[in-house]
């Protein structure tokens, strides 16, 4: 267990949600006020669950005041449970978010909870669970009676809500004892096991995929002269010579990422060009813009020498090959990016016009992820670090 339960519970009790975050939460959740779930307004369950997660984000950052950013992350986590599938397979041994594309509309899915009946076995287990939790908190003197009661209330809401979401995801309209057992485990994983980087990565991918800069970056075109210079560069030669080291990656991830170095440079050059108001990169821009791109990488801890030395490139490529199971997650992340970008632009044809955008983003993700990896074989935490770094890149 990565965090002691009593430390987390005390932290949640001590954490207060700012007025701004509270008002924003009411705005987001208010749309569910007219619907009933488990004998109470659906909005009440959602409000308590979001409150639990909002406080948790502040606690993980060693703060006792939760703000709008914490609320945003909490809403993203709710969206994750309400719009994707298979999240219930997370375990205490492997506590992580498998970032997936949405499979259904989260709002409609949440509304469908009003059609779910919370079974007697579920209610009985919730009642027994909250008695044990309340007694534990009192024995540990975690707070006043009122504070303990409030915390128990939001934990109960989390158990009930996750039970219902799991039930609906599996096509049922009545919860079972098994739904509670899974919900109980998932809430514990959220509170005590999932590392802070997983929470950050979940919001990072949405933030940079919906960043208003991204369409501007995608629209920056390259002249034939610039492309010719890039294709004859040392980075291009090294990736051609050492491309075989990426054979496992190319075989398992959609799209061709043999050009991971030059694709990354293309995106970074487009980013620099967009900042300068350029919509086309000419041959004369090659030296200044690629220099700025390399400086950007340097600022993120990636030495430009890694792209200019054959031994360094080969070592980098070996670290990029995915460890077991990571290849599937990379494919899901690619699809998640596509769906978020389409939703953000409101234009289904956007990715048809700029079909190279997502491959370039994945190439940069691989580069940033490999730079943080200390071993051959890219792991899921490496990918999460890469997602966080990409968001910082666009937020700069």
Secondary structure, DSSP 4 states (H G I P E B T S, - for coil): --S-HHHHHHHHHH-EE-HHHHHHHHHHHGGGTT-EETTEEHHHHHHHHHHHHHHHHHHHTT-SEE-HHHHHHHHHHHHHHHH-S-GGG--STT--------SS-HHHHHHGGGG-B--HHHHHHHHHHHHHHHHHHHHTT-S-HHHHHHHHHHHHHHHHHHHHHHHHHTT-SB--HHHHHHHHHHHHIIIIIS-HHHHHHHHHHHHHHT-THHHHHHT-EE-HHHHHHHHTSHHHHHHHHTGGGGHHHHHHSSS--TTHHHHHHHHHHHHHHHHTT-SEE-GGGHHHHHHHHHHHHHHTT--GGGGT-HHHHHHHHHHHSB-TTHHHHHHHHHHHHHHHHHHHHT-TTHHHHTTHHHHHHHHHHHHHHHHH--SSSB-HHHHHHHHHHHHHHHH-
